[in-house]
């Protein structure tokens, strides 16, 4: 499964209603929201989400469009540098994609924003088409106010996409591809901005400080503090521990101390592990073995390993992909998993009731356990269905003169019919369990248990469609008939 992270930064950190509208715009494209972080002093929101590549492109476009409609930079004032309503949109590889793939996604989005929204768009970092635009700070230099005076006059400020003129309210946007970074802020016990400026300059790489570190002093007016806002563009070159120690030393020169630090948005687990190793001066420490959660994930003890969000990813892939997988069979399994989950929830709430008739407790407990086990099966079947179709396509792609091709195609078709048939059978079994539990569940969860019944029946009917279309291609009449008979018995049980 291909997975990309996007972290659009947009220029609104005070109006919660506006922030929510932008977040909702991203959600509507089928991505999974990871984090929403706002800051009133910065007057900025950092939104993080993951999804299938094309779903992320669509989500970012909707974010840009909504921000353009809601934000007017002519009245926007905040401590963080900005040149756009949506200021920066990076694509970050997570799973099954490369940085080169993310460059292509950035180019696709930039072309849409420039062409459809008429916002000048600059490519930065790995997507930069000019060496000087690799650095985001250089792209954003002058901010909204400065850029609108130069764009169209200074050739070096000509955008990569869109009009060679500032958007009157939305400004401009930087779209790029990058690796994981760490946004690490350090708050000082002083409000001396001159001291903050000196510290920030000497911390950042461009001022002769730490490599792969950007830094700027921020006025936290409400707290009467200076913040040294840093970005670790490569936390392997300059770790958080190194930034902390360096900033601490420079602050001491100004008779100031660090009172607290902040992580903005998300960061890789390894960055924290590196901080612990460096700070504790650990010897012979092996994170993949000695960190409990890492070890549990490695052996699959946490139930599913990297498939932690398989349902959401399948939905996003189905929506955005032009491939045939994941398709109806996977959707049927997801419906089954949702039905089981709703049933578990309704029964679980009922079991917690102090007024529950004790005679109902045993059968409800048994139903709760059974639905949980079936839900786990559906999770696996969602991926199995996509894999079954891929297996058939592999057989079909063999050279036509390959003697093994017909037999392999028939075997793959049989398997492709068996998987959704199992999904239908599991749905029928789960439906029977939920039907028995429904009269025993509390009145407060009646709608939930009824929804579970509808979802489970839908799972069986959708899976049946996939069985039938694969049966039609099976040349062994006996095998085809046997599969058909099993399917009809299964559906009869769902009536």
Sine and cosine of phi, psi and omega as CSV:
sin_phi,cos_phi,sin_psi,cos_psi,sin_omega,cos_omega
0.00,0.00,0.77,-0.63,0.00,-1.00
-1.00,0.08,0.71,-0.70,-0.07,-1.00
-0.66,-0.75,0.77,-0.64,0.00,-1.00
-0.83,-0.56,0.58,-0.82,0.13,-0.99
-0.96,-0.27,0.63,-0.77,0.10,-0.99
-0.80,-0.59,0.59,-0.81,-0.02,-1.00
-0.73,-0.68,0.95,0.30,0.06,-1.00
-0.91,0.40,0.74,-0.67,0.11,-0.99
-0.96,-0.28,0.86,-0.50,0.01,-1.00
-0.83,-0.55,0.39,-0.92,-0.23,-0.97
-1.00,0.04,0.90,0.43,0.11,-0.99
-0.43,-0.90,0.90,-0.44,0.00,-1.00
-0.75,-0.67,0.20,0.98,-0.08,-1.00
-0.83,-0.55,-0.59,0.81,-0.04,-1.00
-1.00,-0.04,0.98,-0.22,-0.08,-1.00
-0.89,0.45,-0.55,0.84,-0.01,-1.00
-0.91,0.42,-0.67,0.74,0.03,-1.00
-0.92,0.40,-0.68,0.74,0.02,-1.00
-0.85,0.52,-0.70,0.72,-0.03,-1.00
-0.90,0.44,-0.59,0.80,0.03,-1.00
-0.90,0.44,-0.62,0.79,0.03,-1.00
-0.93,0.36,-0.68,0.73,0.03,-1.00
-0.88,0.47,-0.69,0.73,0.02,-1.00
-0.89,0.46,-0.57,0.82,0.04,-1.00
-0.89,0.47,-0.66,0.76,0.04,-1.00
-0.91,0.41,-0.72,0.69,-0.02,-1.00
-0.84,0.54,-0.60,0.80,-0.08,-1.00
-0.89,0.45,-0.26,0.97,0.01,-1.00
-1.00,0.00,-0.04,1.00,0.07,-1.00
1.00,-0.05,0.26,0.97,0.04,-1.00
-1.00,0.02,0.19,-0.98,0.02,-1.00
-0.96,-0.28,0.88,-0.47,-0.01,-1.00
-0.96,0.27,0.78,-0.62,0.01,-1.00
-0.98,-0.18,-0.61,0.79,-0.12,-0.99
-0.30,-0.95,0.61,-0.80,0.10,-0.99
-0.75,-0.66,0.92,-0.39,-0.08,-1.00
-0.83,-0.56,0.86,-0.51,0.00,-1.00
-0.92,-0.40,0.41,-0.91,0.04,-1.00
-0.59,-0.81,0.86,-0.51,-0.06,-1.00
-0.93,0.36,-0.64,0.77,0.01,-1.00
-0.91,0.42,-0.71,0.70,0.04,-1.00
-0.94,0.33,-0.41,0.91,-0.10,-1.00
0.79,0.61,0.86,0.52,-0.17,-0.99
-0.43,-0.90,0.51,-0.86,0.11,-0.99
-0.82,-0.57,0.70,-0.71,0.09,-1.00
-0.94,-0.33,0.92,-0.38,-0.03,-1.00
-0.96,-0.28,0.78,-0.63,0.01,-1.00
-0.86,-0.52,0.75,-0.67,0.08,-1.00
-0.51,-0.86,0.31,-0.95,0.05,-1.00
-0.78,-0.62,0.37,-0.93,0.03,-1.00
0.04,-1.00,-0.04,-1.00,0.12,-0.99
-0.90,0.43,0.49,-0.87,-0.10,-1.00
-0.77,0.64,-0.79,0.61,-0.06,-1.00
-0.94,0.33,-0.51,0.86,0.08,-1.00
-0.90,0.43,-0.60,0.80,0.03,-1.00
-0.92,0.38,-0.63,0.78,0.06,-1.00
-0.87,0.49,-0.72,0.70,-0.01,-1.00
-0.91,0.42,-0.67,0.74,0.02,-1.00
-0.88,0.47,-0.68,0.74,0.01,-1.00
-0.91,0.41,-0.61,0.80,0.04,-1.00
-0.90,0.43,-0.68,0.73,0.01,-1.00
-0.92,0.40,-0.58,0.82,0.09,-1.00
-0.88,0.47,-0.73,0.69,-0.02,-1.00
-0.89,0.46,-0.68,0.73,-0.02,-1.00
-0.91,0.41,-0.69,0.72,-0.02,-1.00
-0.92,0.39,-0.68,0.73,0.03,-1.00
-0.89,0.46,-0.65,0.76,0.03,-1.00
-0.86,0.51,-0.63,0.77,-0.03,-1.00
-0.96,0.28,-0.44,0.90,-0.13,-0.99
-0.98,-0.21,-0.44,0.90,-0.20,-0.98
-0.92,-0.40,0.76,-0.65,0.08,-1.00
-0.90,-0.44,0.94,-0.34,-0.05,-1.00
-0.93,0.37,-0.25,0.97,0.04,-1.00
-0.92,0.40,-0.40,0.92,0.01,-1.00
-0.92,-0.39,0.10,0.99,-0.05,-1.00
-1.00,0.00,0.80,-0.60,0.07,-1.00
-0.72,-0.69,0.82,-0.58,0.03,-1.00
-0.40,-0.92,0.22,-0.98,-0.06,-1.00
-0.97,0.23,-0.44,0.90,-0.07,-1.00
-0.99,0.13,0.70,-0.72,0.06,-1.00
-0.84,0.54,0.61,-0.80,0.03,-1.00
-0.38,-0.93,0.50,-0.86,0.08,-1.00
-0.78,-0.63,-0.05,1.00,-0.04,-1.00
-0.57,-0.82,0.35,-0.93,0.13,-0.99
-0.84,0.54,-0.79,0.61,0.35,-0.94
-0.99,-0.13,0.88,-0.47,-0.18,-0.98
-1.00,0.05,-0.68,0.73,-0.07,-1.00
-0.48,-0.87,0.64,-0.77,0.03,-1.00
-0.72,-0.70,0.97,-0.24,0.07,-1.00
-0.99,-0.14,0.57,-0.82,0.17,-0.98
-0.97,-0.24,0.74,-0.67,-0.12,-0.99
-0.78,-0.63,0.81,-0.58,0.01,-1.00
-0.93,0.36,0.70,-0.72,0.03,-1.00
-0.87,-0.49,-0.82,0.58,-0.02,-1.00
-0.50,-0.87,0.75,-0.66,0.09,-1.00
0.96,0.29,0.14,0.99,0.04,-1.00
-0.72,-0.69,0.39,-0.92,0.01,-1.00
-0.94,-0.33,0.16,-0.99,0.07,-1.00
-0.91,0.42,-0.51,0.86,0.05,-1.00
-0.91,0.40,-0.61,0.79,0.08,-1.00
-0.88,0.48,-0.65,0.76,-0.02,-1.00
-0.92,0.38,-0.54,0.84,0.08,-1.00
-0.87,0.48,-0.69,0.72,0.00,-1.00
-0.90,0.43,-0.62,0.78,0.04,-1.00
-0.91,0.42,-0.66,0.75,0.02,-1.00
-0.88,0.47,-0.68,0.73,0.00,-1.00
-0.90,0.44,-0.65,0.76,0.01,-1.00
-0.90,0.44,-0.71,0.70,0.01,-1.00
-0.91,0.41,-0.70,0.71,-0.02,-1.00
-0.85,0.52,-0.66,0.75,0.01,-1.00
-0.90,0.44,-0.63,0.77,0.00,-1.00
-0.93,0.36,-0.70,0.71,-0.01,-1.00
-0.89,0.45,-0.71,0.70,0.01,-1.00
-0.91,0.41,-0.69,0.73,-0.07,-1.00
-0.98,0.20,-0.70,0.71,-0.10,-0.99
-1.00,0.01,-0.59,0.81,-0.04,-1.00
-0.99,-0.14,-0.17,0.99,0.01,-1.00
0.86,0.51,0.62,0.78,0.08,-1.00
-0.96,-0.29,0.81,-0.58,0.04,-1.00
-0.87,0.49,0.73,-0.68,-0.14,-0.99
-0.79,-0.62,0.75,-0.66,-0.02,-1.00
-0.92,-0.39,0.68,-0.73,0.09,-1.00
-1.00,-0.01,0.71,-0.70,-0.05,-1.00
-0.72,-0.70,0.10,-0.99,-0.01,-1.00
0.81,0.58,-0.76,-0.65,-0.08,-1.00
-0.90,0.44,-0.38,0.93,-0.02,-1.00
-1.00,0.04,-0.12,0.99,-0.08,-1.00
-0.85,0.53,0.68,-0.74,0.06,-1.00
-0.99,-0.14,-0.16,0.99,0.10,-1.00
-0.81,-0.59,0.67,-0.74,-0.04,-1.00
-0.82,0.58,-0.63,0.77,-0.06,-1.00
-0.94,0.34,-0.23,0.97,-0.01,-1.00
-1.00,-0.08,0.07,1.00,0.08,-1.00
-0.91,0.42,-0.57,0.82,-0.01,-1.00
-1.00,0.06,0.88,-0.48,-0.02,-1.00
-0.86,0.51,-0.63,0.78,-0.02,-1.00
-0.87,0.50,-0.59,0.81,0.02,-1.00
-0.94,0.35,-0.62,0.78,0.02,-1.00
-0.90,0.44,-0.63,0.77,-0.11,-0.99
-1.00,0.01,-0.01,1.00,-0.08,-1.00
-0.81,0.58,0.74,-0.67,-0.02,-1.00
1.00,-0.04,-0.30,0.96,0.00,-1.00
0.84,0.54,-0.24,-0.97,-0.06,-1.00
-0.86,0.52,-0.73,0.68,-0.08,-1.00
-0.91,0.42,-0.67,0.74,0.00,-1.00
-0.96,0.29,-0.64,0.77,-0.06,-1.00
-0.91,0.41,-0.62,0.78,-0.05,-1.00
-0.92,0.39,-0.33,0.94,0.07,-1.00
-0.99,0.11,-0.38,0.92,-0.10,-1.00
-0.97,-0.24,-0.55,0.83,-0.07,-1.00
-0.89,0.46,0.72,-0.70,-0.07,-1.00
1.00,0.00,-0.24,0.97,0.01,-1.00
-0.91,-0.42,-0.65,0.76,-0.01,-1.00
-0.98,-0.18,0.89,-0.45,-0.07,-1.00
-0.86,0.52,-0.51,0.86,-0.03,-1.00
-0.94,0.35,-0.24,0.97,0.00,-1.00
-0.97,-0.24,0.22,0.98,0.06,-1.00
-0.92,0.39,0.81,-0.59,-0.04,-1.00
-0.94,0.34,0.32,-0.95,0.05,-1.00
-0.97,0.23,-0.51,0.86,0.02,-1.00
-0.62,-0.78,0.41,-0.91,0.05,-1.00
1.00,0.06,-0.02,-1.00,-0.05,-1.00
-0.93,0.37,0.51,-0.86,0.06,-1.00
-1.00,0.06,0.80,0.60,-0.01,-1.00
-0.36,-0.93,0.57,-0.82,-0.04,-1.00
-0.91,0.40,0.60,-0.80,0.16,-0.99
-0.96,0.30,0.75,-0.67,-0.16,-0.99
-0.86,0.51,-0.46,0.89,0.00,-1.00
-0.85,-0.52,-0.53,0.85,-0.09,-1.00
-1.00,-0.07,-0.12,0.99,0.07,-1.00
0.93,0.36,-0.83,-0.55,-0.02,-1.00
-0.61,-0.79,0.22,-0.98,-0.03,-1.00
-0.67,-0.74,0.56,-0.83,0.10,-0.99
-0.96,-0.27,0.80,-0.60,0.02,-1.00
-0.87,-0.50,0.75,-0.66,-0.07,-1.00
-0.49,-0.87,-0.07,-1.00,0.09,-1.00
-0.76,-0.65,0.74,-0.67,-0.02,-1.00
-0.50,-0.86,0.20,-0.98,0.12,-0.99
-1.00,0.09,0.06,-1.00,0.02,-1.00
-0.89,0.46,0.69,-0.73,0.06,-1.00
-0.84,-0.54,0.12,-0.99,0.06,-1.00
-0.81,-0.59,0.85,-0.53,0.10,-1.00
-1.00,-0.08,0.95,-0.32,-0.17,-0.98
-0.82,-0.57,0.92,-0.39,-0.01,-1.00
-0.96,-0.27,0.61,-0.79,0.00,-1.00
-0.81,-0.58,0.84,-0.54,-0.08,-1.00
-0.98,-0.19,0.76,-0.65,-0.07,-1.00
-0.98,-0.21,0.36,-0.93,0.02,-1.00
-1.00,0.00,0.55,0.83,0.03,-1.00
-0.66,-0.75,0.43,-0.90,0.07,-1.00
-0.92,-0.40,0.36,0.93,-0.01,-1.00
-0.99,0.14,0.99,-0.17,-0.07,-1.00
-0.93,0.38,-0.47,0.88,0.05,-1.00
-0.90,0.43,-0.66,0.75,0.06,-1.00
-0.90,0.43,-0.68,0.74,0.02,-1.00
-0.88,0.48,-0.65,0.76,0.00,-1.00
-0.90,0.43,-0.65,0.76,0.02,-1.00
-0.91,0.42,-0.69,0.72,-0.02,-1.00
-0.90,0.43,-0.74,0.67,-0.03,-1.00
-0.87,0.50,-0.67,0.74,-0.01,-1.00
-0.89,0.46,-0.65,0.76,-0.08,-1.00
-0.99,0.14,-0.22,0.98,0.08,-1.00
-1.00,0.09,-0.65,0.76,-0.13,-0.99
-0.97,0.24,0.42,-0.91,-0.05,-1.00
-0.88,0.48,-0.64,0.77,-0.06,-1.00
-0.93,0.38,-0.28,0.96,0.03,-1.00
-0.98,-0.19,0.21,0.98,0.00,-1.00
1.00,0.04,0.24,0.97,-0.02,-1.00
-1.00,0.00,-0.75,-0.66,-0.10,-0.99
-0.99,0.17,0.65,-0.76,0.03,-1.00
-0.91,0.41,0.55,-0.83,0.05,-1.00
0.87,0.49,0.54,0.84,0.04,-1.00
-0.78,-0.62,0.78,-0.63,0.19,-0.98
-0.97,-0.23,0.53,-0.85,-0.03,-1.00
-0.48,-0.88,0.59,-0.81,0.04,-1.00
-0.51,-0.86,0.57,-0.82,0.08,-1.00
-0.99,0.14,0.68,-0.73,0.00,-1.00
-0.82,-0.57,0.70,-0.71,0.02,-1.00
-1.00,0.04,0.96,-0.29,0.10,-0.99
-1.00,0.02,0.98,0.20,-0.15,-0.99
-0.86,0.52,-0.69,0.72,-0.05,-1.00
-0.90,0.45,-0.49,0.87,-0.02,-1.00
-0.99,-0.16,-0.08,1.00,-0.04,-1.00
0.80,0.59,0.76,0.65,0.00,-1.00
-0.71,-0.70,0.33,-0.94,0.18,-0.98
-0.98,-0.22,0.69,-0.72,0.09,-1.00
-0.92,-0.40,0.73,-0.69,0.14,-0.99
-0.99,-0.12,0.97,-0.24,-0.05,-1.00
-1.00,-0.03,0.90,-0.44,-0.04,-1.00
-0.88,-0.48,0.44,-0.90,0.12,-0.99
-0.81,-0.59,0.86,-0.52,0.04,-1.00
-1.00,-0.06,0.99,-0.15,-0.05,-1.00
-0.96,0.27,-0.29,0.96,0.13,-0.99
-0.53,-0.85,1.00,-0.07,-0.10,-1.00
-0.94,0.34,-0.14,0.99,0.10,-1.00
-0.98,0.19,-0.52,0.85,0.03,-1.00
-0.98,0.19,-0.67,0.74,0.03,-1.00
-0.71,-0.70,0.95,-0.32,-0.07,-1.00
-0.99,0.16,0.21,-0.98,0.08,-1.00
-0.89,0.46,-0.60,0.80,0.01,-1.00
-0.89,0.46,-0.64,0.77,0.01,-1.00
-0.93,0.37,-0.67,0.74,0.02,-1.00
-0.90,0.44,-0.66,0.75,0.01,-1.00
-0.89,0.46,-0.75,0.66,-0.04,-1.00
-0.90,0.43,-0.67,0.75,-0.01,-1.00
-0.91,0.41,-0.72,0.70,0.01,-1.00
-0.89,0.45,-0.63,0.78,0.01,-1.00
-0.88,0.48,-0.69,0.72,0.00,-1.00
-0.91,0.42,-0.67,0.74,0.01,-1.00
-0.93,0.37,-0.60,0.80,0.03,-1.00
-0.90,0.44,-0.60,0.80,-0.01,-1.00
-0.87,0.49,-0.56,0.83,0.04,-1.00
-0.88,0.48,-0.49,0.87,0.00,-1.00
-0.99,-0.17,0.28,0.96,-0.01,-1.00
0.83,0.55,0.64,0.77,0.03,-1.00
-0.84,-0.54,0.30,-0.95,0.02,-1.00
-0.74,-0.68,0.36,-0.93,0.09,-1.00
-1.00,0.08,0.84,-0.55,-0.01,-1.00
-1.00,-0.07,-0.47,0.88,0.00,-1.00
-0.26,-0.97,0.27,-0.96,0.08,-1.00
-0.76,-0.65,0.27,-0.96,-0.03,-1.00
-0.64,-0.77,0.57,-0.82,0.21,-0.98
-0.96,-0.27,0.83,-0.56,0.02,-1.00
-0.99,-0.15,0.82,-0.57,-0.01,-1.00
0.96,0.27,-0.48,-0.88,-0.07,-1.00
-0.98,-0.20,0.34,-0.94,0.08,-1.00
-0.57,-0.82,0.42,-0.91,0.03,-1.00
-0.92,0.40,0.59,-0.81,0.04,-1.00
-0.82,0.57,-0.61,0.79,-0.07,-1.00
-0.87,0.49,-0.50,0.87,0.01,-1.00
-0.89,0.45,-0.62,0.78,0.04,-1.00
-0.96,0.29,-0.60,0.80,0.05,-1.00
-0.88,0.47,-0.70,0.71,0.02,-1.00
-0.87,0.49,-0.64,0.77,0.01,-1.00
-0.88,0.47,-0.70,0.72,-0.01,-1.00
-0.90,0.43,-0.69,0.72,-0.02,-1.00
-0.89,0.46,-0.70,0.71,-0.05,-1.00
-0.94,0.35,-0.69,0.72,-0.06,-1.00
-0.95,0.33,-0.66,0.75,-0.01,-1.00
-0.99,0.11,-0.13,0.99,-0.01,-1.00
0.82,0.57,0.75,0.67,-0.06,-1.00
-0.95,0.31,0.60,-0.80,0.11,-0.99
-0.92,-0.39,0.60,-0.80,0.10,-0.99
0.80,0.61,0.65,0.76,0.01,-1.00
-0.99,-0.16,0.76,-0.65,-0.04,-1.00
-0.87,-0.49,0.99,-0.13,-0.10,-1.00
-0.83,0.56,-0.65,0.76,-0.05,-1.00
-0.91,0.40,-0.32,0.95,-0.01,-1.00
-0.96,-0.28,-0.63,0.77,-0.15,-0.99
-1.00,-0.06,-0.23,0.97,0.13,-0.99
-1.00,0.04,0.86,-0.50,-0.13,-0.99
-0.81,0.59,-0.78,0.63,-0.06,-1.00
-0.89,0.46,-0.60,0.80,0.02,-1.00
-0.90,0.44,-0.65,0.76,0.00,-1.00
-0.93,0.37,-0.64,0.76,0.02,-1.00
-0.90,0.44,-0.65,0.76,0.04,-1.00
-0.90,0.43,-0.65,0.76,-0.06,-1.00
-0.89,0.46,-0.57,0.82,-0.04,-1.00
-0.99,-0.10,0.06,1.00,0.04,-1.00
0.97,0.23,0.27,0.96,-0.07,-1.00
-0.97,0.25,-0.21,0.98,0.01,-1.00
-1.00,-0.03,0.09,1.00,0.12,-0.99
0.98,0.20,0.97,0.25,0.14,-0.99
0.90,-0.44,-0.20,0.98,0.07,-1.00
0.79,0.61,-0.87,-0.50,-0.10,-1.00
-0.98,0.19,-0.03,1.00,0.02,-1.00
-1.00,0.02,0.49,0.87,-0.09,-1.00
-0.87,0.49,-0.39,0.92,0.02,-1.00
-0.74,-0.68,0.66,0.75,-0.09,-1.00
-0.86,0.52,-0.64,0.77,-0.04,-1.00
-0.88,0.47,-0.77,0.64,-0.01,-1.00
-0.88,0.47,-0.62,0.79,-0.02,-1.00
-0.94,0.33,-0.61,0.79,0.03,-1.00
-0.90,0.43,-0.67,0.74,0.03,-1.00
-0.87,0.49,-0.72,0.70,-0.02,-1.00
-0.90,0.44,-0.67,0.74,0.00,-1.00
-0.91,0.42,-0.68,0.73,-0.03,-1.00
-0.89,0.46,-0.62,0.78,-0.03,-1.00
-0.94,0.34,-0.64,0.77,-0.22,-0.98
-0.97,-0.23,-0.24,0.97,-0.18,-0.98
-1.00,0.00,0.47,-0.88,0.13,-0.99
-0.99,-0.12,-0.09,1.00,0.06,-1.00
-0.97,0.25,0.30,-0.95,-0.01,-1.00
-0.98,0.19,-0.23,0.97,0.02,-1.00
-0.84,-0.55,0.54,-0.84,-0.11,0.99
-0.95,0.31,0.57,-0.82,-0.07,-1.00
-0.81,-0.59,-0.56,-0.83,-0.11,-0.99
-0.88,0.47,-0.59,0.81,0.00,-1.00
-0.90,0.43,-0.67,0.74,0.05,-1.00
-0.92,0.39,-0.64,0.77,0.03,-1.00
-0.89,0.46,-0.61,0.79,0.04,-1.00
-0.88,0.48,-0.68,0.73,0.00,-1.00
-0.91,0.41,-0.62,0.78,0.05,-1.00
-0.90,0.44,-0.66,0.75,0.06,-1.00
-0.87,0.50,-0.66,0.75,0.04,-1.00
-0.90,0.44,-0.67,0.74,0.01,-1.00
-0.90,0.44,-0.66,0.75,0.04,-1.00
-0.90,0.44,-0.66,0.75,0.02,-1.00
-0.88,0.48,-0.70,0.71,0.04,-1.00
-0.89,0.45,-0.68,0.73,-0.01,-1.00
-0.88,0.47,-0.68,0.73,0.04,-1.00
-0.90,0.43,-0.65,0.76,0.04,-1.00
-0.88,0.47,-0.68,0.73,0.05,-1.00
-0.86,0.50,-0.70,0.72,-0.02,-1.00
-0.88,0.48,-0.74,0.67,-0.03,-1.00
-0.89,0.46,-0.69,0.73,0.00,-1.00
-0.93,0.37,-0.65,0.76,0.00,-1.00
-0.87,0.50,-0.67,0.75,0.03,-1.00
-0.90,0.43,-0.66,0.75,0.01,-1.00
-0.89,0.46,-0.67,0.74,-0.03,-1.00
-0.90,0.43,-0.42,0.91,-0.01,-1.00
-0.99,0.15,-0.21,0.98,-0.05,-1.00
-0.93,0.36,0.75,-0.66,0.03,-1.00
-0.95,0.31,-0.29,0.96,-0.03,-1.00
-1.00,-0.05,0.08,1.00,-0.06,-1.00
-0.90,0.43,0.76,-0.65,0.10,-0.99
-0.89,0.45,0.83,-0.56,-0.07,-1.00
-0.87,0.49,-0.41,0.91,0.02,-1.00
-0.92,0.38,-0.37,0.93,0.00,-1.00
-1.00,0.02,-0.27,0.96,-0.15,-0.99
-0.89,0.45,-0.73,0.68,-0.06,-1.00
-0.89,0.46,-0.78,0.63,0.00,-1.00
-0.91,0.42,-0.56,0.83,0.03,-1.00
-0.93,0.36,-0.63,0.78,0.04,-1.00
-0.89,0.46,-0.67,0.74,0.02,-1.00
-0.90,0.44,-0.66,0.75,0.01,-1.00
-0.91,0.41,-0.65,0.76,0.01,-1.00
-0.86,0.50,-0.69,0.72,0.00,-1.00
-0.92,0.40,-0.69,0.72,-0.03,-1.00
-0.89,0.45,-0.68,0.74,0.01,-1.00
-0.91,0.40,-0.57,0.82,0.05,-1.00
-0.90,0.44,-0.67,0.74,0.01,-1.00
-0.92,0.39,-0.64,0.76,0.02,-1.00
-0.92,0.39,-0.61,0.79,0.03,-1.00
-0.86,0.51,-0.67,0.74,0.02,-1.00
-0.89,0.46,-0.59,0.81,0.03,-1.00
-0.91,0.41,-0.67,0.74,0.02,-1.00
-0.88,0.48,-0.62,0.78,0.02,-1.00
-0.84,0.55,-0.68,0.73,0.00,-1.00
-0.95,0.32,-0.62,0.79,-0.05,-1.00
-0.91,0.41,-0.49,0.87,0.02,-1.00
-0.87,0.50,-0.70,0.71,0.02,-1.00
-0.97,0.24,-0.59,0.81,-0.01,-1.00
-0.88,0.48,-0.60,0.80,-0.04,-1.00
-0.91,0.42,-0.70,0.71,0.03,-1.00
-0.89,0.46,-0.65,0.76,0.00,-1.00
-0.91,0.41,-0.58,0.82,0.00,-1.00
-0.90,0.43,-0.67,0.74,0.02,-1.00
-0.92,0.40,-0.67,0.75,0.03,-1.00
-0.87,0.50,-0.60,0.80,0.03,-1.00
-0.89,0.45,-0.65,0.76,0.04,-1.00
-0.91,0.42,-0.67,0.74,-0.01,-1.00
-0.91,0.41,-0.55,0.84,0.06,-1.00
-0.90,0.44,-0.68,0.73,0.02,-1.00
-0.91,0.42,-0.64,0.77,-0.02,-1.00
-0.92,0.39,-0.49,0.87,-0.04,-1.00
-0.98,0.18,-0.10,1.00,0.05,-1.00
-0.90,0.44,0.49,-0.87,0.05,-1.00
-0.82,0.57,0.63,-0.78,-0.07,-1.00
-0.91,0.42,-0.34,0.94,0.04,-1.00
-1.00,-0.01,0.08,1.00,0.06,-1.00
-0.97,0.25,0.88,-0.47,-0.08,-1.00
-0.88,0.47,-0.42,0.91,-0.04,-1.00
-0.99,0.10,-0.17,0.98,-0.13,-0.99
-0.86,0.51,-0.77,0.64,-0.04,-1.00
-0.86,0.50,-0.69,0.72,-0.04,-1.00
-0.92,0.40,-0.64,0.77,0.00,-1.00
-0.93,0.37,-0.59,0.81,0.05,-1.00
-0.91,0.41,-0.67,0.74,0.01,-1.00
-0.92,0.40,-0.66,0.75,0.03,-1.00
-0.89,0.46,-0.65,0.76,0.01,-1.00
-0.92,0.38,-0.60,0.80,0.05,-1.00
-0.91,0.42,-0.66,0.75,0.05,-1.00
-0.86,0.51,-0.71,0.70,0.00,-1.00
-0.91,0.42,-0.64,0.77,-0.01,-1.00
-0.92,0.39,-0.38,0.92,0.09,-1.00
-1.00,0.07,-0.58,0.81,-0.03,-1.00
-0.91,0.41,-0.62,0.79,-0.06,-1.00
-0.90,0.43,-0.80,0.60,0.04,-1.00
-0.91,0.40,-0.47,0.88,0.09,-1.00
-0.88,0.47,-0.67,0.74,0.05,-1.00
-0.89,0.45,-0.62,0.78,0.05,-1.00
-0.87,0.49,-0.71,0.71,0.02,-1.00
-0.88,0.47,-0.66,0.75,0.00,-1.00
-0.91,0.42,-0.67,0.75,0.03,-1.00
-0.90,0.43,-0.62,0.78,0.02,-1.00
-0.91,0.42,-0.64,0.77,0.04,-1.00
-0.90,0.44,-0.66,0.75,0.03,-1.00
-0.90,0.43,-0.69,0.72,0.01,-1.00
-0.91,0.41,-0.62,0.79,0.03,-1.00
-0.88,0.48,-0.66,0.75,0.02,-1.00
-0.89,0.46,-0.66,0.75,0.02,-1.00
-0.90,0.43,-0.72,0.69,-0.03,-1.00
-0.91,0.42,-0.61,0.80,0.03,-1.00
-0.89,0.46,-0.65,0.76,0.02,-1.00
-0.93,0.37,-0.56,0.83,-0.04,-1.00
-0.99,0.16,-0.45,0.89,-0.12,-0.99
-0.80,0.59,-0.74,0.68,-0.02,-1.00
-0.92,0.39,-0.34,0.94,-0.04,-1.00
-1.00,-0.01,-0.28,0.96,-0.04,-1.00
-0.96,0.28,0.41,-0.91,-0.03,-1.00
-0.93,0.37,0.43,-0.90,-0.02,-1.00
-0.88,0.48,-0.51,0.86,-0.04,-1.00
-0.91,0.41,-0.37,0.93,-0.04,-1.00
-0.91,-0.41,0.30,0.95,-0.03,-1.00
-0.86,0.52,-0.66,0.75,-0.01,-1.00
-0.91,0.41,-0.58,0.81,-0.02,-1.00
-0.93,0.36,-0.70,0.71,-0.02,-1.00
-0.93,0.37,-0.54,0.84,0.05,-1.00
-0.93,0.36,-0.63,0.77,0.08,-1.00
-0.88,0.47,-0.63,0.78,0.04,-1.00
-0.86,0.50,-0.66,0.75,0.01,-1.00
-0.89,0.45,-0.69,0.72,0.00,-1.00
-0.90,0.44,-0.68,0.73,-0.02,-1.00
-0.90,0.43,-0.64,0.77,-0.02,-1.00
-0.93,0.36,-0.62,0.78,0.06,-1.00
-0.92,0.40,-0.65,0.76,0.04,-1.00
-0.88,0.47,-0.61,0.79,0.02,-1.00
-0.87,0.49,-0.70,0.72,-0.01,-1.00
-0.91,0.41,-0.69,0.73,-0.03,-1.00
-0.92,0.38,-0.65,0.76,0.02,-1.00
-0.92,0.39,-0.67,0.74,0.03,-1.00
-0.88,0.47,-0.61,0.79,-0.01,-1.00
-0.87,0.49,-0.60,0.80,0.02,-1.00
-0.86,0.50,-0.63,0.78,0.00,-1.00
-0.96,0.30,-0.56,0.83,0.06,-1.00
-0.89,0.46,-0.75,0.67,-0.08,-1.00
-0.88,0.48,-0.68,0.73,-0.06,-1.00
-0.93,0.37,-0.49,0.87,0.03,-1.00
-0.99,0.17,-0.57,0.82,0.06,-1.00
-0.86,0.51,-0.61,0.79,-0.05,-1.00
-0.86,0.51,-0.43,0.90,-0.03,-1.00
-1.00,-0.09,-0.06,1.00,-0.03,-1.00
-0.99,0.13,0.83,-0.56,-0.08,-1.00
-0.99,0.12,-0.37,0.93,0.03,-1.00
-0.97,0.23,0.97,-0.24,-0.09,-1.00
-0.86,0.50,-0.62,0.79,-0.01,-1.00
-0.91,0.41,-0.72,0.70,0.00,-1.00
-0.91,0.42,-0.66,0.75,0.01,-1.00
-0.88,0.47,-0.71,0.71,-0.01,-1.00
-0.90,0.43,-0.64,0.77,-0.02,-1.00
-0.90,0.43,-0.66,0.76,0.05,-1.00
-0.90,0.43,-0.65,0.76,0.01,-1.00
-0.89,0.45,-0.65,0.76,0.01,-1.00
-0.90,0.44,-0.70,0.72,0.02,-1.00
-0.89,0.46,-0.61,0.79,0.00,-1.00
-0.91,0.41,-0.71,0.70,-0.04,-1.00
-0.91,0.42,-0.59,0.81,0.07,-1.00
-0.90,0.44,-0.63,0.78,0.00,-1.00
-0.91,0.42,-0.70,0.71,-0.02,-1.00
-0.93,0.37,-0.56,0.83,0.04,-1.00
-0.87,0.49,-0.57,0.82,0.00,-1.00
-0.95,0.33,-0.29,0.96,-0.02,-1.00
-1.00,-0.05,-0.10,0.99,-0.09,-1.00
-0.91,0.42,0.00,0.00,0.00,0.00
